């Protein structure tokens, strides 16, 4: 890695031994080392689906647990403050102001809680959403999740749901879900890997969430932010990594043991 690239990479650490590496070039997460149920460390971030774009940036390293980025791109001024606490929560406070009308999408990390390139089909998903848009059809009316493979209001393994008869998304989830209780920061997703015991909780105050999976990774993408000229928008996201009590999950569907 060249020196210029090293200077654009910053690592946050907490008291549990977690390490989160962030790119100041585009504000994306590059790695997140976290323990499993036995204390073994692994990087739970997978290779991103899309290449990131460089921006003009200014970085303030506030402490080992906090980082402030100021980015400039296409007439949009952005501020992102990252904070990693000892509970395993990565807080991301985002603020943006645009000179012209713009649509902003935050960098979306790709996760695999097993810590390496293996299927995420056994990952158990809980999702606080009662409606969804079918794959590639976000412009249509949302459908009720009740009675469908996309009802994750109770925890269920991802692969087991994709195997439901009539479910036409064998390659993985690629759906936009309508979240309940909009306007307040709350837990909207919980994903557990039974093999490692790692659990990821995702907190958002948004209205929609794009959930996408493929063979070895999953993405949780909040809706894009629409900016009017001279206006400022703010958004707070929280990712919390910990270890789950697998026996207390209450899973009623079979977990695929082949992965």
Secondary structure, DSSP 8 states (H G I E B T S, - for coil): --HHHHHTEEEEE-TTS-EEEEETTT--EEEEEEE-TTS-EEE-B---SS-----EEEEEEEETTEEEEEEEETTEEEEEEEEE-TTSEEEEEEEEEESS-EEE-----EE-TTSSSS--TT-EEEE-EEEEE-TT-TTS--EE-TTSTT--SS-EEHHHHHTSTT---TT--EEEEEESSTTS-EEEEEEE-TTT-EEEEEEE--SEEEEEE-SS-EEEEE--EEE-BT-EEEEEEEEEEEE--GGGS---S---TT-
